[in-house]
């Protein structure tokens, strides 16, 4: 059964939405492994800080079924579908990895390239899967985080009892 890794983010009613999303995800997918919750500045726009974390669960559901469930959870949390990439979010749920699958079908890309681009994705992923590997390069997440350019990054772990 593949391990599925998701990135979770919210900067609108972030505590409420992250807690509620975790309950919904656990209800649909079972036991979750959670990273710490990181508070990060908005990237690409001016807005309230985000809460970001990564979770892991095991699932034999097809990836497209998982993606559909994630969209339903986002919509139930007031997520508005906008064409703008860099905007505030009540809830953002993105599939980062699905086992060692490599998939590139339009906007549907696994592994998600955000792993290599954003500290708020890579650091929590490296926290819960330090020995996991990026399927495209075979590089371990802990090594990717160690080598990541951290200049100008402002994120910190926050106390977030679940």
Secondary structure, DSSP 4 states (H G I P E B T S, - for coil): -EEEEEEEEE-SSHHHHHHHHHHHHHHHH---EE--EEEE--SSS--PPEEEEEEEEEE-S-HHHHHHHHHHHHHHTT----S-SSS--S-EEEEEEETT--EEETTEEES-THHHH-HHHHHHHHHH-TT-B-TTT--BHHHHHHHS--TT--EEEE----
